[in-house]
Amino acid sequence: MGAQDDAYIRPDETATFGQTNWLTVAQAGAPGSLEADAARNSICQAYWYPVYFYIRRLGHSPEDAQDFTQAFFARMFQKNYLQSADRGKGKFRSFLLTMVKRFLADEWDRANRLKRGGGKETISIDQQDTEFRYRREAIDDETPEKAFERRWAEALLQTVLKRLEEEYTLVGKTLIFMELKPFLTSEQERSCAEVAERLKISENNVKVTIHRLRQRCRDLLRAEIARTASSPGQVDEEIQDLFVALRRD
C-alpha cells in the first residue's frame, strides 16, 4: 500500500473558514430555508446526549431528563433562540449551556409543567438510547458542567471517526480503518508490527497510513469545529478544550 493507495483521503473539501464560520448555527436559525432542517438535526445529534447527561448529573430522573431534553430542543427551535447566538461573545456550546440553565430555571418555576408529550412539540433522537448510555458511564465526581464538556468532546470525536470510516468504506477499505482506528483513540493495544502482520503489509506502510489517517482526522476535526466557531483562533482554542475535556485526571 503506497502513497497512491491513500489518494482518496483528500484535503478537506469543506469551504474556507470564512464560508463555514458559524454555518450550522446560522442555517438552523433561518427557519424555512432548505438547509434549516439538516442544520437543526446536526445540532441535535451533536448536543442531545451532552445536554441529557448534564441534566441527569444535576440529579433529575431519567424520565424528567428525557422530558427536559426534548422540551429544551423543541423550544429552542420553536422560539428560534439561535437568532440571539452571538459568535462574537464566545463559544456556541457555552451559549447552549446557558440556554439549558435558563430553560431549567423556567421549568422549575412553572408549577404545572406539562407531562411527557402533553401537547408539546417533541424531537426524538432515535439513534441514541440516552439512558442506556448514561448507565454505562463510569462513576466519577465531575461537575455537571465538566460532564457536559466531556460528552461534547466525545460526541464531536465520534462524528469525525464516523466520517473517516465512511471514506474508507467507500473505497472498500473498511478493514484497514478498523485495524488502524485504535491509533486515533486511547484504545491502542497492538503495535504497528502486529497490525502489519494482520493486514499482510509492511510495518512502514502501516506507519505511513497511520500518519495520513491522523492528519485527515485533524482536518475533519478542524472543519467540524469551524462550523460553530467565530474565528480561526477560536478553532484552536476549541481543539485544546476538546483534549482537556477528554483527558482523565
N, C-alpha and C positions, 0 to 999 in steps of 0.2 A: 504494500500500500504506500505509494509515493505521494508527492505533493498533488499530482493531478487527481488523486482519489478524493481529496478534500476540497476540490474546487467548488463543490456545491455549497460549502459553508461560506456564503457570500458576505461581503461587507454589508453592514446593516442597511436594509432597503427603506427604512423609515425616512421621513423627510428631515430637513435640517432642524436644529434645535428651535429656531425661531418659528418654524411651522408646527412643530409638535408641542411646543411650550403650552402647557395648560389645556391641551387639546381636548382630552376626555371630559374634564370639568366643564369647559365651555360648551361642548356638544350636549352634555347631559343637562345643562342649564338652559338649553334652547328648545323647549318642547315644540313638537310639530315638525322638526327637521328630520330628514331621513336618517341622520346619524344618532338622534337622541336616544332611541331605544337601545341601540347597541352600546352606547356610552354608559347609560344607566345600568345596563346589565353588567358591564365591565366593572363598574364601581361596586355593585352588589357582590360580585364574585370575589373581588379583592378584599372587601372590608366586612362582609357579612360575619364571618367567623371571629375576626378580631373584636367586633362590636359585641357579638354574643358572649364571647369569653370575658370581656370587660364587665358586662352586666352580671354574668354568673359570679365573677370574682367579687363583686360588690355584695354578694350574699343572696341574690334573688333565686327563686326556684327555677327548675328547667322550664316549667310551663310559663311562668311570668317572663323569663328571659326570652323565650321564643316569641311571646306576645309583644314584648317591648322592642325586640329587634325588628320584627315585621312592621310594627306600627311606626317605628322611627324612620325606616327607609321609605315607607309609603308616604308619611307626612313630609319628609324631606323633598321628595319629588313632587308631591301634590301641591305643596306650598312654594316649591321652587326655591328652597333655601340656598341652592348652589349659586343663584344670581348674586348673593351677598358675599360669596367667597372672593376675597381679595388676594391675588397672588403676591401682592407687594407687602402683605402683612404677616407672612410666614408660610409654614408648610401646610399642605392640604390636609394631612392626617391630623394635625393639631386643630385645624378648623373643624374637622369632622368630630373629633373627640369633644370639643367644646359644645358642638351641637347636640351630641349624645347626652352630655351632662345637663344641658338646659332642658332637653326633652324629658329626661328622667325626673328633674325637679318639677316640671309641669305636671307630669303624670302622678307624682307623689302628692301634689296639692289637689289633684282632681279626685274628689271623694267618690264619685260614681263613675269610675272608669269602665268603659265598655269591655265586656269579656271577649274572649278569643273569637274572632270572626264576626263580632256583633256589629255589622254594618260598615266596618272599615274596609278600605281597600287593602288587600294583602299582597305581599310579594313573597314568593317561595323560591328557595334555592334547592331544587330537588337533588342536586348532586352532593349536597352536604348534609350528612346526619350529624348536626351540630352537637347534640347532647352526647352521642356516642363518642365523638372525637374529644369532647370535654372530659369525659370519664376516663379516657385513655391517657390523659395528660399526667405527667409526673407531679407529685405533690411538692409544692415549694412555697416560699414566703414572699413571692413577688407581689408588689402592689398592683392594683387593677390597672394603673397607668402603664407600668412596666410590662405587664402581661399583654396589654393591648399592643405595645410596641413590638414585642417578640412575635406575636401572631401576625402582625402586619408584615414583618420581615420574612417570616416563614411562607406566608401566602404569596408574596412577591417572588421569592426564590422558586417556589413550586410552579408559578406561571412561566418563568423563564425556562426551567427544566422541561416543562411540557412542550414549549415551543421548540427547544433543541431536539427533543425526541421526535417530534413531528417532522423536522427537517431531515433527520437521519432515516426515518421510516419512509419518507417519500422516495428515497433512493435505494431502498432495500437494505439498509444497514442498521436495523434496529438492534441486532445482537451486539454490534460494535458499541453502540451507545450504551446499552445496558451494562456491558462489561466495564466501560470507562466512566459511567455516571458516578460511582463512589469516589472518584478522584476529584469531583466537583463539590462534594459534601464531606461531612465528618465520618462517613460510613466506610472509608477506605480500610480494607483488611488484607488485600492482596498486593504483592509487589508487581512492578511492571513486567518482570520476568515471568511471573505466574500467568498474567493476562496474555502475554505474548504467546506462551505455550498453548493456552486455551484457544486463542484466535488463529494459531498457526502462522504467525507473522514474526518479524524480528522485534527485539526489545526496543531498538532505536525507533522503529516505525510507531510503536506504541507511545513512546515518549513524545514524538513529534505530533502525533494525533491528539494526545492529551493537551499539549501546549496550545494547539489550534482550537480545541474544544473549550478550553478555559478562556481564550481570547474572545471567542464567539459568545460565550456566556457573559463576559463583561460587557460586550457591545449590546447584547439584548437587555441586560440589566440597566444600563445607562438609558437606553431607549425607553424602557418601561417607566423608569423613574421620571424621565423628562416629560412624560405626559401630564404630570401634576406638579412639576417644579417651576419656579418662577425665573430661574436663570441657570446658566451652566455651572456657576459656583454652587448653587443650591443642590444640583445633582451630586456633586462631590460630597457635600455635607450629608445628603441622604444616604449615600453609599456607606459613609463612615458610620452613620446612625444604624444602618442595617446590620453591619458587622458587630457593632456594640450590642445591639439587641439580641443577636444570635449567640453571642458569647455567654457561656455559663460560668459564673464565678466559682 
